[in-house]
Amino acid sequence: MPFKSAIARVMSLRAAVPQPPACLPARVETWPEAWRELFLERSGILQYDAGLSRDEADARAEQQVREFHRHQKGTRSKEGGEVLACPEK
């Protein structure tokens, strides 16, 4: 995929993401559908383009989507700290 097409795809995904929820649950499979799709897209890109294993790509994609969520909510994780999930109910 040419670079401009990849950028356009990422921008369209970002535009498709609805208002972020207050927090993302600990387990990805319980995230709202649009956020799970963003996670799966990111994981696939990391597997294909970065050559990561599925487990590595999933872990990194989860971290990146959580950071994106915090950015969308206007908050930031502590520098160098872990991005935390919602408390489990």
C-alpha positions, 0 to 999 in steps of 0.5 A, a space after each residue: 500500500 502506498 504511503 499516502 493510501 496508508 495515511 488516508 486509511 489511518 485517518 479514516 479509521 480515526 474519523 470512524 472511531 466514535 466518542 471515546 468511552 470513559 475508559 477501556 476495560 482490561 480485556 480487549 474483547 470487552 471493548 466497544 466494537 469500534 475500539 476493538 476494530 482499531 486494535 485489530 487493525 493496528 495489530 495486523 499492521 504491526 504483524 505485517 509491517 514490523 514482523 512481530 509475532 501475534 502476541 507481541 503485536 497484540 500487546 503493542 497494539 493494545 498499548 497504542 490504542 490505549 494511548 490513543 484513547 487517552 489522547 482522545 479523552 485529553 488525558 495522558 499516562 504518566 511519563 514512562 508509566 503503564 496505561 491503565 485499564 478501567 477497574 473490573 466490575 
